[in-house]
Amino acid sequence: MAGPTEAREHTVSNRTMELIVSGGFILAAILVMYDNWRIGARWLDDGPQAGYFPFYIGLIMFIASATTFTVNILAGADHTSFVERTQLKQVLMVLVPTIAFVVLIGLLGIYIAGFVFITFFMMWLGKYPAYKAVPIAIAVPLFLFVMFELWFLVPLPKGPIEAALGY
């Protein structure tokens, strides 16, 4: 029987996660197969249609995912923990700001969002003082701007500040 510490730490079982992930892959495989069948997944006299190979990749993905799903359904109850609360907290400490970074790219552009992201991570997780974090957070996006926009001529998502500067 699990002790009080183990009961508090348990979040979700391995079996539950296997069912969720394999179920998601089943749905993705069905979508891949459907869409590629729609555009043509047959072999014609002159060779394969555009969806032939992607359809069969989707079929392989479906078979593997359905097998995993079925094995976990038939296996019965599994009480082993997929992740402990402390581990989940550490993952979320990185995941949530990263999601915010992606949203900020759409609003502010990649360079300003990068500045905010680097500053936040250095000061919050790294515990660096602002006088160390801010120069790095300015230098990295500035270097990337010069490298991508000026040297390689590869445009990256820009926000209102870059637009105001003519980029």
Residue pairs with C-beta under 8 A, 6 or more apart in sequence:
2 10
8 85
9 81
9 84
9 85
9 86
10 79
10 81
10 84
11 81
11 82
11 83
11 84
11 85
11 88
12 81
12 82
12 83
13 78
13 79
13 80
13 81
13 82
14 78
14 80
14 81
14 82
15 72
15 75
15 77
15 78
16 82
17 82
18 68
18 69
18 72
19 69
19 72
19 73
22 65
22 66
22 68
22 69
22 72
23 65
23 69
25 61
25 64
25 65
26 62
26 65
26 66
26 69
28 61
29 58
29 59
29 61
29 62
29 65
30 58
30 62
31 58
32 54
32 55
32 57
32 58
32 61
33 41
33 55
33 58
33 59
33 62
35 51
36 50
36 51
36 52
36 54
36 55
36 58
37 51
37 55
38 51
39 49
39 50
39 51
40 49
40 50
40 51
40 52
41 49
41 51
41 52
41 54
41 55
41 56
42 48
42 49
42 52
43 49
43 52
72 78
83 91
93 125
94 125
97 117
97 120
97 121
97 124
98 117
100 117
101 113
101 114
101 116
101 117
104 112
104 113
104 116
104 117
105 113
105 157
106 157
107 113
107 159
108 116
108 159
108 160
108 161
109 156
109 157
109 158
109 159
109 160
109 161
109 162
110 141
110 144
110 156
110 157
110 158
111 141
111 142
111 144
111 145
111 156
111 158
111 159
111 161
111 162
112 141
112 159
112 161
112 162
113 159
114 137
114 140
114 141
114 144
115 137
115 138
115 141
116 137
118 133
118 136
118 137
118 140
118 141
119 130
119 133
119 134
119 137
122 128
122 132
122 133
122 136
122 137
123 129
123 130
123 133
126 133
144 156
148 154
148 155
148 156
149 155
149 156
149 167
158 167
